[in-house]
Amino acid sequence: MRRLLVVGLMSSSLLTTGCLPILMGGVAAAGYVTAQDRSVQAAVSDITIKTHIKDRLTQQNYQYLTQVEITVLHGDVLMTGVVGSPKAAAEVEAVSQSVEGVKNVYNELFTDAYYPAKQYSKDAWLLTEIKSLMFADSNIKSVNYNIDVVNGHVYVFGYAKDSSEIETVKHLLRTTKGVVQVHNFIKVFTQ
């Protein structure tokens, strides 16, 4: 009973101090992690790896923070985005590989430094459409997939329950209007 009272008081103090978004964000993140087929430990490890990579990239060149998207799944790192040159892409890859816990790095960076706002908007819209379609498909456990779209190229990174689910995801992506190419980084989930 006393424990419930303490939790209640702490929660009410968070609500009155304007920390509701933080509390709700934490609850939502915890729900998202537990809905995935990967363990909470694996998710925490991946978040730690991503944080270290982003921190080192920002120290190297602050522009990498907005130019490069880092996705980590079971220690594998997928890098997407647009950087200024092949040298910059190699630099980002080297930084990613230097972080403890990284197993594999998939460098999918565009190196022409040209990513107009109009294309960015199209990619954002396409990403929203793809996520909606995946969520609506009962044959796909959409929470197990990370999707990124750059220049109409769709990068799918995640774990499927079997090869049939992989084919379903790939078909959905290939048949979505606006998709230029699908880059598949899906593996079958094993426990």
Phi and psi in degrees as a GROMACS rama.xvg file:
@    title "Ramachandran Plot"
@    xaxis  label "Phi"
@    yaxis  label "Psi"
@TYPE xy
-63.2431  -38.074  ARG-2
-62.6867  -41.5487  ARG-3
-63.2925  -38.688  LEU-4
-62.9294  -43.2422  LEU-5
-64.1093  -45.7558  VAL-6
-61.6824  -42.0634  VAL-7
-62.0453  -43.7489  GLY-8
-65.6235  -41.0237  LEU-9
-64.1778  -42.221  MET-10
-64.3982  -43.0771  SER-11
-66.9442  -33.2231  SER-12
-68.8695  -34.8348  SER-13
-65.1198  -39.3609  LEU-14
-66.7216  -38.3179  LEU-15
-80.8097  -16.3695  THR-16
-96.0838  3.60481  THR-17
85.1855  16.9864  GLY-18
-95.4683  12.1417  CYS-19
-56.6153  -43.9115  LEU-20
-58.9484  -37.4277  PRO-21
-67.0268  -46.2791  ILE-22
-60.8054  -47.4893  LEU-23
-67.244  -38.1348  MET-24
-62.7094  -41.6864  GLY-25
-64.8459  -41.1303  GLY-26
-64.9975  -43.5466  VAL-27
-63.7621  -43.2294  ALA-28
-63.3371  -41.7217  ALA-29
-63.5065  -40.7435  ALA-30
-64.447  -40.4122  GLY-31
-62.6518  -46.0786  TYR-32
-64.048  -43.749  VAL-33
-72.3904  -20.732  THR-34
-77.0087  -20.8636  ALA-35
-75.0986  160.437  GLN-36
-80.6647  -10.1922  ASP-37
-84.7662  154.526  ARG-38
-70.9792  160.615  SER-39
-62.0684  -38.702  VAL-40
-60.5579  -43.1874  GLN-41
-64.4949  -40.5477  ALA-42
-64.0336  -43.4881  ALA-43
-64.573  -41.6546  VAL-44
-61.3735  -43.2632  SER-45
-64.5935  -40.8643  ASP-46
-63.9565  -39.5014  ILE-47
-63.5111  -45.4751  THR-48
-60.7385  -47.051  ILE-49
-59.8041  -43.1817  LYS-50
-62.0508  -42.9221  THR-51
-65.5166  -41.377  HIS-52
-62.6047  -50.1244  ILE-53
-59.6877  -40.1508  LYS-54
-62.3347  -47.186  ASP-55
-67.1761  -37.757  ARG-56
-64.6164  -40.5719  LEU-57
-63.9449  -38.1364  THR-58
-66.3535  -35.8199  GLN-59
-69.4969  -48.3185  GLN-60
-161.092  112.083  ASN-61
-57.7745  -24.6061  TYR-62
-66.6849  -24.2183  GLN-63
-61.6692  -25.1807  TYR-64
-58.9219  -38.0082  LEU-65
-99.7603  -20.747  THR-66
-84.3348  -27.1687  GLN-67
-119.265  128.951  VAL-68
-101.466  130.086  GLU-69
-113.273  126.027  ILE-70
-122.566  132.585  THR-71
-124.414  132.235  VAL-72
-142.05  112.999  LEU-73
52.9972  39.8495  HIS-74
84.7642  -8.98712  GLY-75
-86.2767  138.398  ASP-76
-117.488  127.717  VAL-77
-109.892  123.994  LEU-78
-109.927  122.736  MET-79
-129.945  162.264  THR-80
133.726  -165.361  GLY-81
-132.037  122.185  VAL-82
-119.908  173.752  VAL-83
-76.1966  -21.6616  GLY-84
-165.014  165.442  SER-85
-59.9455  -32.8468  PRO-86
-62.7915  -41.8408  LYS-87
-64.4336  -41.1581  ALA-88
-62.6296  -40.7472  ALA-89
-66.1613  -37.1217  ALA-90
-64.6258  -44.6925  GLU-91
-62.0666  -42.7988  VAL-92
-62.9973  -43.6236  GLU-93
-62.3421  -42.2119  ALA-94
-61.4741  -44.4043  VAL-95
-62.2007  -43.1684  SER-96
-67.5936  -21.9854  GLN-97
-80.5464  -10.0529  SER-98
-81.723  133.788  VAL-99
-61.7402  135.757  GLU-100
98.107  -12.0946  GLY-101
-76.3917  127.927  VAL-102
-96.3175  -57.3681  LYS-103
-131.312  147.475  ASN-104
-122.777  125.732  VAL-105
-107.117  106.856  TYR-106
-91.7471  103.613  ASN-107
-116.339  32.8742  GLU-108
-78.8663  134.266  LEU-109
-77.7236  142.368  PHE-110
-117.62  21.3429  THR-111
-99.7805  -1.16089  ASP-112
61.0161  12.4303  ALA-113
-112.344  111.049  TYR-114
-144.974  82.16  TYR-115
-64.9664  154.886  PRO-116
-58.1927  -36.9661  ALA-117
-62.0592  -42.9694  LYS-118
-68.7126  -39.7351  GLN-119
-58.3217  -42.9571  TYR-120
-64.3261  -42.5475  SER-121
-61.0762  -43.0077  LYS-122
-64.5769  -40.5823  ASP-123
-63.4907  -42.4388  ALA-124
-64.4659  -44.2657  TRP-125
-61.7678  -41.5945  LEU-126
-60.0007  -44.7261  LEU-127
-62.2699  -43.0329  THR-128
-62.8715  -45.328  GLU-129
-62.5982  -45.3483  ILE-130
-62.1011  -39.0341  LYS-131
-64.4612  -45.1883  SER-132
-63.2672  -41.277  LEU-133
-66.2642  -41.5903  MET-134
-62.661  -37.2443  PHE-135
-77.254  -16.4324  ALA-136
-86.382  114.99  ASP-137
-69.291  -12.9552  SER-138
-88.4875  0.127487  ASN-139
-124.171  128.566  ILE-140
-91.8379  87.4604  LYS-141
-60.4284  -25.9256  SER-142
-66.0544  -17.417  VAL-143
-85.9873  3.59624  ASN-144
-121.891  139.81  TYR-145
-108.898  128.413  ASN-146
-119.476  138.007  ILE-147
-136.265  145.484  ASP-148
-127.826  125.033  VAL-149
-136.739  122.268  VAL-150
54.2594  36.6695  ASN-151
80.1274  -5.39352  GLY-152
-85.7215  129.109  HIS-153
-105.154  125.833  VAL-154
-109.198  119.365  TYR-155
-116.063  125.65  VAL-156
-132.717  117.103  PHE-157
173.431  -164.076  GLY-158
-127.497  132.082  TYR-159
-107.251  158.024  ALA-160
-73.4477  -27.2353  LYS-161
-162.759  176.866  ASP-162
-67.3307  -26.1703  SER-163
-63.8437  -40.936  SER-164
-65.7824  -37.5939  GLU-165
-59.7009  -46.5595  ILE-166
-63.7669  -36.9911  GLU-167
-63.1877  -44.9379  THR-168
-63.3126  -48.3723  VAL-169
-60.7676  -41.4261  LYS-170
-63.3473  -45.2409  HIS-171
-57.9539  -44.8747  LEU-172
-67.4208  -45.6669  LEU-173
-63.5007  -29.8631  ARG-174
-96.3648  4.13076  THR-175
-83.6651  126.514  THR-176
-59.8303  132.068  LYS-177
102.959  -12.6115  GLY-178
-79.312  122.127  VAL-179
-83.36  -45.7855  VAL-180
-156.151  146.539  GLN-181
-106.568  129.489  VAL-182
-111.697  110.09  HIS-183
-96.0776  119.214  ASN-184
-125.191  38.9862  PHE-185
-92.2707  138.555  ILE-186
-122.322  156.231  LYS-187
-78.5027  131.379  VAL-188
-71.0883  127.158  PHE-189
-125.819  140.71  THR-190
